[in-house]
Amino acid sequence: MRISQRLLSILVPWLMLRILLSLIVLGASSARPNTSLEKTVNVWPVSSPPEAWIKRVLLEPWRRWDSEYFEYIAERGYRRDDGTLQFHPLYPLLGRSASFLFAGNVTAGLLAVSSVSCILFLLVFVRLAEFNLPQDDSQRAAGLLLHGPMAFILFAPYSEGLFLLFTALTLLMARRGSWWMAAVAGGLATLTRQQGIFLVLPLVWELWEWCQYDISKVVRRWRSVTSLLLIPASLLGWLAYRGLTFGDIVLDAHNPRTWVYGLLISKDATQVVAEQRFDLPWNALADALRSLQTSTVFDLVLGGMFVGMFVAGGRALWRMRKSYFLYAGVILLVSFSYNTGAFLPYMGLPRHCLLAFPLFLPMATWARGRLETLVLVGGFLGMAVLAFSYAAKIFWVP
């Protein structure tokens, strides 16, 4: 398939979803206005000045939850004790850069980065899928992901789309044997979200296969092996900035379990969510089951869908590419190990599980015909509910 045809097959459904989801969040923000602009400017009739009305209609409904922290970072940089230090820097930096195309409007810049990243990610995902699947199944995998309930977050000013783009590029470059390019993409993923550090695992496996499981070849190809250090180096660079500038790195030598949290998140994160930790996944799950309420049920059902996809399609994914299996597995494991307190113990779980995108590859091989239609329609309905909840800020926290 030509690149223009592939782009069109992705751009058309993406644009339709962008329009529909924008209308849904606009309706939610009209019913439950949140920002000062939403409370003072009506959606209809068109009011003056037109710039304020356009901002209220197109941008304000998306300014919710973590997007506000990305805006803070893009506008004024990081500060101690305001919760921003838990967010990695690349997404808000690109959002700030893109905002100059919109007269300095940071929200528009962040949405532009998310939109472009989502489209490019889907293109790369299709190309990656074509290593293992026929062309139709590759397109179907991207379509199923795009219409999944949690995919609405790819249309919001969140960093998931950018992370997925760099992660897919990492795996694609590894499949091509371009190790330095794969490592650069992995480093950029790490500067986008904490989960980027786990790309080391699939890359090590890919390189081991590339060396034909021969340690002597690994030694001879030491330059390629060295490239993988770019990923932990990216994380260490970010940690060094936080530690030297803000004194944010605090590790308890007497409690090694705190190290994962201290290195991947931030002690400043408690300014956003007061109670959070990494724990064994079964302990975190037990806490969630003891705190069942509407939001937690949503998180468990949506997160459970990804676990179900892993259980049902894990064997097929292993046969397709062991590195995909390892990456998806570690993402799910880490996602279910992140506990956010007794009140909402699995806040953000579904969008964290979405990062395990290779799970849609096996799904594309059997979700065909009427079943594909059913999955797409059901997925969109779920997406609409979550998008409305996101903008209205009711019964669920993304």
C-alpha positions as CSV (number, residue, x, y, z in Angstrom):
1,M,0.0,0.0,0.0
2,R,1.3,3.4,-0.9
3,I,2.1,5.8,1.9
4,S,-0.6,8.2,0.7
5,Q,-3.2,5.4,0.8
6,R,-2.1,4.3,4.2
7,L,-2.2,7.9,5.5
8,L,-5.7,8.4,4.1
9,S,-7.0,5.1,5.7
10,I,-5.8,6.4,9.0
11,L,-6.6,10.1,8.7
12,V,-10.3,9.7,7.7
13,P,-11.3,7.7,10.8
14,W,-9.1,9.8,13.0
15,L,-10.7,13.0,11.8
16,M,-14.2,11.6,12.3
17,L,-13.4,10.6,15.8
18,R,-11.8,14.0,16.5
19,I,-15.0,15.7,15.4
20,L,-17.3,13.4,17.4
21,L,-15.2,13.4,20.5
22,S,-14.9,17.2,20.4
23,L,-18.7,17.5,20.3
24,I,-19.0,15.1,23.2
25,V,-16.6,16.9,25.4
26,L,-18.2,20.2,24.4
27,G,-21.5,18.9,25.5
28,A,-20.0,17.7,28.8
29,S,-18.4,21.1,29.4
30,S,-21.7,22.9,28.7
31,A,-23.5,20.7,31.2
32,R,-20.7,21.0,33.8
33,P,-18.5,24.0,33.1
34,N,-15.2,23.8,34.8
35,T,-12.9,26.6,33.8
36,S,-13.6,30.3,34.2
37,L,-13.9,30.8,30.5
38,E,-16.5,28.0,30.3
39,K,-18.5,29.6,33.0
40,T,-18.5,33.1,31.4
41,V,-18.7,32.3,27.6
42,N,-21.8,30.5,26.2
43,V,-21.4,27.9,23.5
44,W,-24.3,29.4,21.6
45,P,-24.9,31.9,20.2
46,V,-21.5,32.9,19.0
47,S,-20.2,35.6,21.3
48,S,-17.6,38.3,21.0
49,P,-14.7,38.5,20.9
50,P,-14.6,35.6,18.5
51,E,-11.1,34.5,19.7
52,A,-12.5,33.8,23.2
53,W,-15.5,31.9,21.8
54,I,-13.3,29.7,19.6
55,K,-11.0,29.0,22.6
56,R,-14.0,28.1,24.7
57,V,-15.5,25.8,22.1
58,L,-12.4,24.0,20.8
59,L,-9.9,24.1,23.6
60,E,-11.5,24.6,27.1
61,P,-13.4,21.3,27.2
62,W,-10.1,19.4,26.9
63,R,-8.4,21.3,29.8
64,R,-8.9,18.7,32.5
65,W,-6.9,16.7,35.0
66,D,-3.2,16.1,34.0
67,S,-3.4,18.5,31.0
68,E,-3.3,21.4,33.5
69,Y,0.1,20.2,34.8
70,F,1.4,20.0,31.3
71,E,0.2,23.5,30.7
72,Y,2.0,24.7,33.9
73,I,5.2,23.2,32.7
74,A,5.0,24.5,29.2
75,E,4.2,28.0,30.4
76,R,6.5,28.5,33.4
77,G,8.7,25.4,33.7
78,Y,9.1,23.1,36.6
79,R,8.7,24.2,40.2
80,R,9.2,22.5,43.6
81,D,6.1,21.3,45.5
82,D,3.5,22.0,42.8
83,G,3.3,18.4,41.4
84,T,4.9,19.1,38.1
85,L,8.2,17.2,38.7
86,Q,6.5,13.8,38.2
87,F,5.8,14.6,34.6
88,H,8.7,14.0,32.1
89,P,9.7,17.0,30.0
90,L,9.5,16.2,26.3
91,Y,5.8,16.5,25.8
92,P,5.3,19.9,27.5
93,L,8.5,21.1,25.8
94,L,7.1,20.2,22.3
95,G,3.8,21.7,23.3
96,R,5.4,24.9,24.2
97,S,7.2,24.9,20.9
98,A,4.1,24.2,18.9
99,S,2.2,26.9,20.8
100,F,4.0,29.6,18.8
101,L,2.0,28.5,15.8
102,F,-1.1,29.4,17.8
103,A,-0.2,32.8,19.1
104,G,1.3,31.3,22.2
105,N,-1.7,29.3,23.2
106,V,-0.2,26.3,25.1
107,T,-3.4,24.2,25.1
108,A,-3.6,24.4,21.3
109,G,0.1,23.5,21.1
110,L,-0.3,20.5,23.3
111,L,-3.4,19.3,21.4
112,A,-1.5,19.8,18.1
113,V,1.4,17.6,19.4
114,S,-1.0,14.9,20.6
115,S,-2.9,14.9,17.3
116,V,0.2,14.7,15.1
117,S,1.7,12.1,17.4
118,C,-1.4,9.9,17.2
119,I,-1.5,10.0,13.4
120,L,2.2,9.2,13.1
121,F,2.0,6.5,15.7
122,L,-0.8,4.7,13.8
123,L,1.2,4.9,10.6
124,V,4.3,3.4,12.3
125,F,2.1,0.8,14.0
126,V,0.7,-0.4,10.7
127,R,4.2,-0.6,9.2
128,L,5.4,-2.5,12.3
129,A,2.4,-4.9,12.0
130,E,3.2,-5.6,8.4
131,F,6.3,-7.6,9.5
132,N,4.0,-10.2,10.9
133,L,0.5,-9.7,9.5
134,P,-1.1,-9.3,6.0
135,Q,-1.9,-5.7,5.0
136,D,-5.6,-5.9,5.8
137,D,-4.9,-7.3,9.3
138,S,-2.3,-4.6,9.9
139,Q,-4.8,-1.9,9.1
140,R,-7.4,-3.6,11.3
141,A,-5.0,-3.7,14.2
142,A,-4.6,0.1,14.0
143,G,-8.4,0.6,13.6
144,L,-9.2,-1.5,16.6
145,L,-6.7,0.4,18.8
146,L,-8.0,3.8,17.5
147,H,-11.6,2.8,18.4
148,G,-10.9,1.3,21.8
149,P,-12.5,2.9,24.8
150,M,-9.2,4.3,26.2
151,A,-8.0,5.6,22.9
152,F,-10.0,8.8,23.6
153,I,-6.9,9.9,25.6
154,L,-5.0,10.1,22.3
155,F,-7.2,13.0,21.4
156,A,-6.6,14.9,24.7
157,P,-3.6,17.0,25.7
158,Y,-1.9,14.0,27.3
159,S,1.5,12.4,26.6
160,E,0.3,8.9,25.7
161,G,0.2,9.6,21.9
162,L,3.8,10.9,21.8
163,F,5.0,8.0,24.0
164,L,3.3,5.4,21.7
165,L,4.9,7.1,18.7
166,F,8.4,6.8,20.0
167,T,7.8,3.3,21.4
168,A,6.5,2.0,18.0
169,L,9.5,3.7,16.3
170,T,11.8,1.9,18.8
171,L,10.4,-1.5,17.9
172,L,10.3,-0.7,14.2
173,M,14.0,0.4,14.1
174,A,15.0,-2.7,16.1
175,R,13.2,-4.9,13.5
176,R,15.3,-3.2,10.9
177,G,18.5,-3.6,12.8
178,S,19.0,0.1,13.1
179,W,20.1,0.0,16.8
180,W,21.2,3.6,17.3
181,M,18.0,4.9,15.8
182,A,16.0,2.4,18.0
183,A,17.9,3.6,21.1
184,V,17.4,7.3,20.2
185,A,13.6,6.6,19.9
186,G,13.7,4.7,23.2
187,G,15.5,7.6,24.9
188,L,12.9,10.0,23.6
189,A,10.1,7.7,24.9
190,T,11.8,7.7,28.3
191,L,11.9,11.5,28.3
192,T,8.1,11.4,27.5
193,R,6.9,8.9,30.1
194,Q,8.4,6.8,32.9
195,Q,7.5,3.6,31.1
196,G,10.1,4.3,28.4
197,I,12.8,2.7,30.6
198,F,11.2,-0.7,30.1
199,L,12.0,-0.6,26.4
200,V,15.4,-1.8,27.4
201,L,13.9,-5.3,27.8
202,P,12.5,-5.9,24.3
203,L,15.5,-4.2,22.8
204,V,17.9,-6.5,24.6
205,W,15.9,-9.5,23.4
206,E,15.8,-8.1,19.8
207,L,19.6,-7.6,19.8
208,W,20.1,-11.1,21.3
209,E,18.1,-12.6,18.4
210,W,19.9,-10.4,15.9
211,C,23.2,-11.9,17.2
212,Q,21.7,-15.4,16.8
213,Y,21.9,-16.2,20.5
214,D,25.7,-16.1,20.2
215,I,27.6,-14.3,22.9
216,S,30.7,-14.0,20.7
217,K,28.6,-12.0,18.1
218,V,27.3,-9.8,20.9
219,V,30.9,-9.0,21.8
220,R,31.9,-8.3,18.2
221,R,28.9,-6.0,17.8
222,W,29.6,-4.1,21.0
223,R,28.8,-0.7,19.3
224,S,25.3,-1.8,18.7
225,V,25.0,-3.1,22.3
226,T,26.4,0.2,23.6
227,S,23.6,2.1,21.8
228,L,21.1,0.7,24.3
229,L,22.7,2.7,27.1
230,L,21.0,5.8,25.6
231,I,17.7,4.7,27.2
232,P,18.9,4.5,30.8
233,A,21.1,7.6,30.2
234,S,18.0,9.6,29.2
235,L,16.3,8.7,32.5
236,L,19.5,9.4,34.5
237,G,19.8,12.8,32.8
238,W,16.2,13.7,33.8
239,L,16.9,12.4,37.4
240,A,20.1,14.4,37.6
241,Y,18.2,17.6,36.5
242,R,15.5,17.0,39.2
243,G,18.0,16.1,41.9
244,L,20.5,18.9,41.3
245,T,17.9,21.6,40.6
246,F,15.2,20.7,43.0
247,G,16.6,18.1,45.4
248,D,13.8,15.9,44.4
249,I,15.5,12.5,44.5
250,V,15.1,10.8,47.8
251,L,15.9,7.1,48.3
252,D,15.5,5.2,51.5
253,A,18.5,2.9,51.8
254,H,16.7,0.9,54.5
255,N,13.6,0.3,52.2
256,P,14.6,-0.8,48.7
257,R,11.0,-1.1,47.7
258,T,10.9,2.8,47.7
259,W,13.6,2.9,45.0
260,V,11.3,2.1,42.1
261,Y,8.9,4.8,43.1
262,G,11.7,7.3,43.9
263,L,13.4,6.7,40.5
264,L,10.4,6.5,38.3
265,I,8.0,9.0,39.8
266,S,8.8,11.8,42.3
267,K,8.2,12.6,45.9
268,D,6.6,15.7,44.5
269,A,3.9,13.5,43.0
270,T,2.0,13.5,46.3
271,Q,1.0,17.1,45.4
272,V,-1.2,15.6,42.6
273,V,-2.3,12.4,44.3
274,A,-1.7,12.4,48.0
275,E,-1.2,8.6,48.5
276,Q,0.6,6.5,45.9
277,R,3.2,3.8,45.7
278,F,4.5,0.8,43.7
279,D,3.6,-2.5,45.2
280,L,3.4,-6.2,44.2
281,P,0.5,-6.4,41.7
282,W,-1.6,-8.8,43.8
283,N,-1.3,-6.4,46.8
284,A,-2.4,-3.5,44.7
285,L,-5.2,-5.5,43.2
286,A,-6.4,-6.6,46.6
287,D,-6.5,-2.9,47.7
288,A,-8.5,-2.0,44.7
289,L,-11.0,-4.8,45.4
290,R,-11.4,-3.5,48.9
291,S,-12.2,0.0,47.6
292,L,-14.9,-0.7,45.0
293,Q,-16.7,2.3,43.8
294,T,-17.7,3.6,40.3
295,S,-14.3,4.9,39.3
296,T,-12.5,1.9,40.6
297,V,-14.9,-0.5,38.8
298,F,-14.3,1.4,35.5
299,D,-10.6,1.1,36.1
300,L,-10.7,-2.6,36.8
301,V,-13.0,-3.4,33.9
302,L,-10.9,-1.5,31.4
303,G,-7.6,-2.7,32.8
304,G,-9.1,-6.2,32.9
305,M,-9.8,-6.0,29.2
306,F,-6.1,-5.6,28.5
307,V,-5.3,-8.5,30.8
308,G,-7.9,-10.6,28.9
309,M,-6.3,-9.6,25.6
310,F,-2.9,-10.7,27.0
311,V,-4.2,-14.0,28.2
312,A,-6.1,-14.7,25.0
313,G,-3.5,-13.5,22.5
314,G,-0.3,-13.9,24.5
315,R,0.6,-17.2,22.8
316,A,0.0,-15.7,19.3
317,L,2.0,-12.6,20.3
318,W,4.9,-14.7,21.5
319,R,5.0,-16.5,18.2
320,M,4.8,-13.2,16.3
321,R,7.6,-11.6,18.2
322,K,8.9,-12.4,21.6
323,S,10.0,-8.8,22.2
324,Y,6.4,-7.6,21.8
325,F,5.2,-10.2,24.3
326,L,7.9,-9.1,26.8
327,Y,7.1,-5.4,26.3
328,A,3.3,-5.8,26.7
329,G,3.8,-8.1,29.7
330,V,6.0,-5.7,31.6
331,I,3.7,-2.7,30.9
332,L,0.7,-4.6,32.3
333,L,2.7,-5.8,35.3
334,V,3.9,-2.3,36.1
335,S,0.5,-0.8,35.5
336,F,-1.2,-3.1,37.9
337,S,1.6,-2.5,40.5
338,Y,1.0,1.3,40.7
339,N,-1.3,2.0,43.6
340,T,-2.8,5.4,44.1
341,G,-4.3,5.1,47.6
342,A,-7.3,3.7,49.4
343,F,-9.8,6.1,47.8
344,L,-9.0,5.6,44.1
345,P,-6.4,2.8,44.1
346,Y,-6.0,2.3,40.3
347,M,-6.2,5.9,39.0
348,G,-4.9,6.0,35.4
349,L,-4.7,2.2,35.1
350,P,-6.6,1.9,31.7
351,R,-4.5,4.5,29.9
352,H,-1.3,3.0,31.3
353,C,-2.5,-0.4,30.0
354,L,-3.1,1.2,26.5
355,L,0.7,1.6,26.2
356,A,0.8,-2.2,25.7
357,F,-0.3,-1.7,22.1
358,P,1.2,-4.9,20.6
359,L,-1.8,-6.7,22.2
360,F,-3.9,-5.4,19.3
361,L,-1.9,-7.5,16.8
362,P,-3.4,-10.9,17.7
363,M,-6.8,-9.3,18.1
364,A,-6.7,-8.2,14.5
365,T,-6.4,-11.8,13.2
366,W,-9.8,-12.8,14.6
367,A,-11.9,-9.7,15.0
368,R,-13.2,-9.7,11.4
369,G,-16.5,-9.2,9.7
370,R,-19.5,-8.7,12.0
371,L,-17.3,-9.2,15.0
372,E,-15.0,-6.4,13.9
373,T,-18.1,-4.1,13.5
374,L,-19.3,-5.1,17.0
375,V,-15.9,-4.4,18.6
376,L,-15.6,-1.0,16.8
377,V,-19.1,0.1,17.8
378,G,-18.7,-1.1,21.3
379,G,-15.3,0.5,21.6
380,F,-16.6,3.8,20.4
381,L,-19.5,3.8,22.8
382,G,-17.1,3.2,25.6
383,M,-14.9,6.0,24.3
384,A,-17.8,8.3,24.3
385,V,-18.7,7.5,27.9
386,L,-15.1,8.0,29.0
387,A,-14.7,11.2,27.1
388,F,-17.9,12.7,28.6
389,S,-16.7,11.6,32.0
390,Y,-13.3,13.2,31.4
391,A,-14.7,16.6,30.5
392,A,-17.6,16.6,33.0
393,K,-15.3,15.4,35.8
394,I,-17.8,12.9,37.1
395,F,-17.6,9.3,38.4
396,W,-14.2,8.5,36.9
397,V,-10.7,9.9,37.0
398,P,-8.5,9.1,34.0
